[in-house]
């Protein structure tokens, strides 16, 4: 077994390009694992985004570590060069990825959306850099830690960022029955009204715009069923 491992190490030592390729593919795989979970939740950054970020971060890390080997001599840095700092390029990934993460953060009323996605993009860059540095064990360990955190937090609705914010617009004929039905449906779905704007019209109708926080997204068939059961609802959009 030891001889086989030595042969594998010798092979990759003679073919460094293949070593770099393995690291980039490992980073891309980590990106696909986390990106798949994000895609299933219809988030702004999905599989392709995470794969590209991880792949590029791994490449930058490889460049930072090995891109200046031609400037080195057995005694140190070659004469006339300023020296190679392996952390110089890698450090810029943290700054650069912050701008990409900021692009998925936006304010919706009194709430901020996209923070978890931005944090995932930032973490994905770190995982890609770890693969680029050849630290496969820690890269895959962190990948599954992040995946576990996302799944657990969404399943048990832990923390405010496990809830989603949405806007509900409806036009109803104002009756005691429909008010009671709306309150009952609010309790069933666990809807929290953050902000509301209600306009009364002359024909006994109400135009309502509600900023709400949801534990789970409201299915389309649930909306249609509610409208069929309550003809007082003239229009409803979520």
N, C-alpha and C positions, 0 to 999 in steps of 0.2 A: 504493500500500500504506500509506504514511504517512497519507494522507487517511482511509483506512478505519479505521485505528487511532485517529486523532483523533476520528472520528465515534463509534466505540465508547466511547471514554473520555468524550466529551461526553454520550452517552446515559446511561451509568452515573452520571455526575456529577449529572445531572438526576433520576435515580431511585436514590437511595442504598439504598433497601430491597432492590432487585434485586441490588445489589452485596453486601449482607450475606447475601442468600439464596444467592448463588453460593458465597460463602465457607463457609457452613454445609454446603451440598451437597458441596463439595470435601472437607471434613473427614469427612463421613459416608462418602464413597467410600473415603477412606483407612482408616477404621475397618472397612469391609466387607472390604477386601483382607487386612488382618491378621487380622480375626476369622474369615475363611474358613479360613485355615490352622489357627487354634486349634480351630475346630469339627471339622475333619477329624481332629484328634488327640483328640477327645472331652474337651477341657479345660473347666474350670468356666465360664470366660468365653468366649463364642462371638461370632458375628456381631452379634447384637442388642446384647449388652453393649458391644462395642467401638464400634458405630455410635452408640449413645446417649451414651457417654462423649465421643467425638469431637465429636458434634453439640452437646452441652451445653457443652463446653469452648470451642468456637468462639463460641457465643452469649455466654458469659461474657466472652470476650476482646473481642468487639464492644461489649458493654455497658461494659466497662472503658475502651475507647478513645473511644467516641462517646456514651456515655450521659449525659455531663455537659456536652455542647456548649452547652446552654441557660444554663449558668452563666458562660460566657465572653463577653467583649466584645472589641472591637478592641484595647483597651489592655491586656487581661489578664483577670483574674477580675472578675466583677461585684461591685459594692459590697455589703458585708454577707455575702458568702459566704466560706467558708474555703478555697476553691480546689479544683480537681479533680486528683486524682493518678491517672493512668491505670494505674499498677501496683498500686494498692491492692486492687482486686477480683481482678485476674488472679493476684496472689500467693496468694490464698486457695485457688485451684484446686489448687495443689501440696499444700497441707495437707489439703484435703478429700478429694482422690483417694487419699491415703495410707490413710485409714480404709477406703475401699472395697477397696483392694488387700489390706489386712490380713485382710479377710473371706475370701479364698481361700487363705490360708496356714494350714496345720494340721500338727501334729506326728503322725507315725506311727511309734511305737517310738522308735528312735534317729535317724530321718531326718525331714527337713522337706520337705513337698510344697507346691507352689503358688507358689514364689518366682519362677519364670519368668513365670507368668501374672500375678502381681502387678506385676512389672517391666514387662510388656507393657501393662497397664492404665495405669500411670504414664506410660509413653512415649506411649500413645495420647492422653492428656490434653494432653501437650506438642504433639503433632502437630495436634490440634484447635485449640489456642491459636494455633499458627502460621498455620493457615488463617484463623482469625478476625482475625488481624493483617494478612492479605493476602499472606503470604509463601508462596505456592503452591509455588514451586520447591523450597525447603528442606523443606516439608512432605511432598511426594511423594518427594523424594530419601530422606528418613529412613524413610518408609514402606517403600520397597523395600530399604533397607539392613537394617531389622529383619526383613522377610520373608526376605531372603537368609540372614541369620544363623540364623534358625529352621530353614530348610530344610537348610542345610549342616550345622549342628550335629546335627540328628536323623539325617541320612543317614549321616554318618561317626561318629556316637556320640562326639563330642568333649565332654569335661568330664563331671563327675558328674551335672549336671542333665539330661543327655541320656538317662539311664537312668530307668526307672520302678520304683517300689517296689510290692510286692504281697505278699499273704499266701496261702500254699498250705496247705490242710487235707486230710489224707488218713488213711484207715484201711486198713492192709495186713496180710496174713498174712506174718509174718516168715520169709523164706527167703533163702538166699544168692543165688538167681537174681533175686529182685525187688530186692535191694539193688544187685546189679550193674547191673540195668536202670535203676534210678533214677540211679545215678552216671553212666551213659552218657548218659542223657537230659539230665542237668544240664550235661554238657560240650557236647552238641549245641546246646542252647538258650542257652548262655552265662549260666547262672544262678549268681548269687553268693548264698550263704546268709548273711544278716546275723545272724539270731537263730533259735533253734530250741527247741521244747519237745516232747519225745517221752515218751509214757506207755505202758508195757508192761502188757498185760492178761493175765489168766490163761489165755486160750485161744490163746496164741501170736500175738496180734495187737498191732499198734502203732498208737497214735493220734499223729499228727504234726501240729504247727503250725509252719510255717516262714515267717519273714520274709525275703523274697528281693528281690534287685535284678535287673531284667531289661533286656536290650538292646532287645527287642521283646516285645509282648504275646503270650501263648500263645494260638493260635487254638483255638476250641471243638472243631473237628474233630480237632485234634491230641490234645486231652484224651480224646475219645471213642475214638480209635484206640489210644491207649496202654492204656486200660482194657480194650478188646477183646483186645489182644494179651497182657495180663497179668491173668488172673482173680484173682491174689492181691490186687489192688487192689479193696477193697470199696466205698470212697467216695473221691471226689477233687473238690475245689473250688478254684478259682483266683480 
